[in-house]
Amino acid sequence: MKNNDSSIAVFTGLGHGVFHGFELVIPLFVPIWLSMFDVSATTLGLVVGAGYALIGLFAPLAGVLADVYGSKRLVLLSTGGMGLSFAALSVLQSVAALTVTLMIWGAMASLYHPSGLSLISRSAEQRGTVLAYHGAGGNVGMVVVPLAAIVLLAFFEWRLVALLLTAPAAICVIVGLFVSFDDTVSEAASAQPDSDRTANPTLVASLRNVVMNTRTLLIGGFVLVFAIQILYGVYYRGIFTFLPDVLTDLPMFETVAVGDREIEAGQIAYSGLLLVGIFGQYTGGKISDRGRSETALLGTFIALGIASALFVPASAIGVAPLLAVCVALGFFIYMFAPIAQSLIAEYVPAESHGLSFGYIYLGLFGIGAVGSAVAGVTLDYGGTPALFAVLTCVTVLCAGLAVVLVARSND
């Protein structure tokens, strides 16, 4: 890669890792907050869900702001804001303060994907290579940050751990401030027709374009893809928000001694599940390149539904069957993303890709965040069996919509 592409890859890769690291480390604090604030799973599910929801609800607006004020500024604001929000967690004393802090974190996190992907698409010459490094950065963050949190929580009080976890965000901000790169439109991007791009658009003009392009999106296959993203978002938040707590409560997962400290084996299993997700993403990308995305999507949901249905029976049999189910969950949960992104490219005109991804994140992270509240309610009133029964039903609905996509593609 050229130096400019390398700098962009490092900057956005770090930012992507910060986003997913923070996103997936929050569930590790959930058991602590349940005990500390003496609240029900329903209440905490609503609190955490509110923070997660803003990631998606602000995504379309974040894309517009990136167009108007510049992608690099938005990435710096996002990573810096996420870090400061986690620093604030270390001093909060109430559920109300936790709610406000997580919502601020969600608002800052919402800026990342639209601005980061916009920076790559507009400024990188070798976009595919830079996007690959960007994805790898997110994968590393989603594994390393939660694993570091698990180890740190065994030795330090959770408030100090939250403060220490701001280090990756600080590094990303420093890199963005001191590593120079050209974030203007690249030759590859400038090759687009003039009608597909606007130099220095105003906020009003950008909002007007959003309204016009939205009308074209709400026709055809994108509506089905958007509905699938919402349901998958419910599943994603529903399973991950309380999964560390669910795994830790299983009697088969005893604590692991590390010197004179102990680490919950259930949390290690959670970290391992995220690690398997890296291979799921890679496989999903390869399959979507070589086959029909609609069929691959259907197969993913069938496998995910089977794994979800087997979680409770496997936990009653023993450690080995449960770990096998966890491996399958991690693999197929993350296999979904590249397949879905490929579908968007197939169902949406090129000039509307940016806006379509904004709506996809709205469905996945915004509306889908209701999954956190759903998980909390089902755990309070039905326990783990009820939670995984609901999650299995969600995958069945997703599979049903995928069948419609397959049928449409055959016409």
Steps between C-alpha positions, in 0.01 A plus 500: 500500500598863452588703808167684489301175490715352778434798726126484435502124567679545834273787610170338404614152612570639848168683504313188394671299773411764759134492395455123516723466806283739701180355353581146614666584831182662639329161555792401727403783735131400502533239781689756709241770442214261581653441841632850564182691418265223619279520190317236300618362170201674338608842627864455407400362161311823434796709619757320287258480208453878507874548450520243224192642327659839442775332293245421234252783550766763429673306218317661205565848644864409560539424131367845412733668752797312353411640157479855632773525766749236386544132584827535690352751745205271565725197562710701747186627676358148512805323643578783741139517614480124557818514709378790711167323556679193635710725723175644635379148587776481759341772716124443464294418809145430379295325235390839367862606452575163335210553259615848398863389462414200283274717283784749450726207412241375250469843338877522460524141374232570238738735320763235429375270223351763265806726533764223502359321196451834325865591563616171344264511203589858409870523580660156456637393162501127588160497668463124520833456676434786741151362574658162575735659754206698638305178555801331656534790743141452611556127545810556712320755715198279562727224634792680666308769691248261667781253579709779654196608704447145628860478620501851648172438687669209677761736647342845521172667597265550206519880507876493448457244222253729320756780524784282371291391202505857369863446390413366148277803435777736611747324268259534207454872562878554522552308175232708330655825618863423422489262202433697186303377202307655217130466575383670182326311221729238344540438128289184534218689667525793262441261211133489596254700292449858618139421585617254766708745699481862614792715600469647849126438537306711745311341787164604350591360158620175654178459698298568186691226317431261788125550460514452123719189512296345781199484271693289251626266773153420630423301187592141421740263671664757731187508715541126567871540571422785740238289683752216533756743644251615764418144607866402498572809712244380755671160506851649519424729793277243664771236516806715571370740767460229765708213356797546740255496792319192364825308446640599840185376678532151348629260770729321253711815460707524814746778574855470370786585736760748370753532778303611804219635283205333330351548153151386408522214250173618346663830406789315336244302298341831394837628380558174310162535330604845374830357374316240292304787346812607309491174304126535448546842342774372270288202392195716440702730275637212295157337463334825391772549237464152355128423533156652526472729801129425549562126537799559726286725720228236531755233592651730762167556673412130495833415664464785750149387590616144561790618718270730701248220557777266619654740754284401798503122432877512448552685829314218677719230344849629566785736422604350164154521334450852633838618371415350160175699495687817604747447215209466256332813638816708471566374149154554353419825684797669332465314171187707443670841460696458173211313338255777590740770377530315170121494470483875544743548212276277286164655592589870520619737222864607538412866559290402804746264671600756765144576602402133489776413747374781724156340504651154549678620815176669608325163479785289640623718785208739549171314477678170567613633839155407632653152523681605819168584668336184363785292640472666840125439522521136392783429744304659787179308430611181324873460555754372250263247332253779418777723367630242254147400400432862403834527319425181306165644392677813375730288279194321363351836398832598340510171311145560378597835350813342351277243326310790339831648378602164353164470324531854359851427371370192317236697311 
